[in-house]
């Protein structure tokens, strides 16, 4: 993208306009946030969330594409004209049995607020810049952003922005640290392994069978041994999915689900190969056939120093202190990592008040994600993301620094 005209507004004036844009719709945003939280929906089944968000934007006169890019519960909303394209991602899927235990209702709220505020300011002052809000389903499962990437949803995007809630303990707030602008996250891949053997009577003629359960157990044991020789930041998880239900029959089938995590894509590919070799060795040892299926990987989440700086500085205007970049690599993963391999991306963390020891993916965190304090934090985050987007859209030096940082990160992969 070539040079863009600078904004006629001062940073303080932009903040005033962002605040006003969100204040005008805040009652609706609060209802929307509450609706999503009270009605948790699993990945690719987020019908109510999809329809509610689309109705909200249609009522404001936006161009809304429902069921976008061939994905039933994805959507796209567009705004602005000319200039650079700023993308925001809204997640809204839940976890089985514990609802919004990852706070995706708050991710949706912050991204919706950011998109609307930036779109409103650009339009009001006729400033070049385009905005895109993508509804990205199934982050907890198969990765809606990966599907959207494959469908071309991010084509032409200059920068992708979003933020994720995290626990805010009393000591963090007392220390003036209420979030993190940049946090690296590791890559991961899901693998499903099916073993096929041969049934026979377990008591009468066991020597005539081929035991698929033995193969699954052997694969699990092989992987348990492998864990001793992997890097400290790498992880391998395994569960048994399916098998025979009759105890006096040699099992002819068994299925195992595996997940490998590593610091980056190169490390992940090496680790996945080692895990698959463990499964193949088990099949060879038991005489079973083996079927191995891999789902699309989640790439590691990279950090863009310029975007982190802009986030840190803009949220300070709301009296919030955040770390620019956390030194520790988070052991979780997100499909936003895949987006970051295609365009510069920000995946900030914003704190929501929690009791000491509460962590994401727990029922207590789901409760925290439904509080008024969590909603208020999401709104401030949305305002901040709008200001970051405005900086990228209107300041050539910011965008050039963002792109330069991204190129350096990509060179490290």
Protein Blocks (a to p, Z undefined) as FASTA:
>chain_A
ZZddddfbdfklmmmmmmmmmmmmmmmmmmmmmmmmmmccdehiammlmmmmmmmmmmno
pacdehihhiakbccddedeehidddddddfbdcehiljmnopmmmmmmmmmmmmmmmmm
mmmnopacdddddddehklmnopmlmmmmnopmgoiabdcddddddddfklmmnopabdf
bdcdddddddddddddddddfklmmmlpccfklmmmmmmmmmmmmmmmccfkbccddddf
bdcfbfkbccfbdcdddddddfblmlmmmmmmmmmmmmmmmmmmnopacddddddddddd
dddfklmmmmmmmmmmnopacdfbdfbacfbdcfklmmmmmbccddddddddddehiagh
ifklmmmmmpmklmmmmmmmmmmmmmmmmmmmmmmklmmmmmmmmmmmmmmZZ
